[in-house]
Amino acid sequence: MYTIKKVSDLVGIPSVTIRAWENRYHIITPHRTEGGHRLYSQNDIDTLIWLKKQIEEEGLKISDAIRLLKQSPELEISPTNQVNEIKHTTFKELTEKLYDYLMIFDSNKSNQIIDFAFSMYHYEDVFHKVFVPILYRAGDDWESGKITVAQEHFSSELILRRFTQFFRILPINKNLPKVLAFCPEGENHQLGLMLYSLFLRKKAHDVVYLGPNTPLSDLTDLIIGNNISIVAISLTNSRYEEQVTAWIDDCLQVNKDIMFILGGKGFEKSKTPQNSYILNADSDWEKVYDSVIKKK
């Protein structure tokens, strides 16, 4: 008999996922100790390995894999003495597979790998350890001429779609300050903005995400009309910094209570505008949130 931690290590499925599959689908039935701890049999391990293979190799959703198993009792789940055969699928392996499919414009396979990643790991880990490396790599490969602009655009757009889909399902607390997030006109690098917006959405803030290359004109009216309390701006190119800080001063003339969170290399040498906080590469987002935003 194995503890859930040991099973997780053997089959490469997080404990939280094993418990979720057990509670939702009743596909495995671990023994319970007097203290309430789960103990799993070799049959449970074999079942989990089979399910993981269906998701990873056949592209099935977990619900479809379980339905197949329940509806086809004649299916043979081969006992395995070599659980290392399906050890933990690393983030590097997922990233390499996903990148390869993105480069040949295979949206179906790319989305299957992303679905698998989300089924195995926490969504924040998928964003930071799979999506971010891919976006950086695609950008570097495009700049060095290793891939075409079409390949870079396809990769970034597919990942952005998955980002926005996930972004929308997180709950919103209407009592928290509403946020506007954008990159100013001329700025197309939105990766940092995406991740920070996801961070705020996890905190249940309602975030109006405008993305890259956003003209500053008319944004003041948007802020006032939508009761925006916090504005998050990402800038990598310092050539636009003076224009942005001038716009911030104009906004504060209309509403002195607006808070600005500024991130990216474009602001690193900037004199901090009034009512603004600059995030640098070493900033602890949690500490900044607790000390600055949470008090808003």
Summary of the structure (lengths in Angstrom):
residues: 296
radius of gyration: 23.2
end to end distance: 51.3
largest distance: 72.8
contacts: 874
relative contact order: 0.07
helix: 56%
strand: 13%
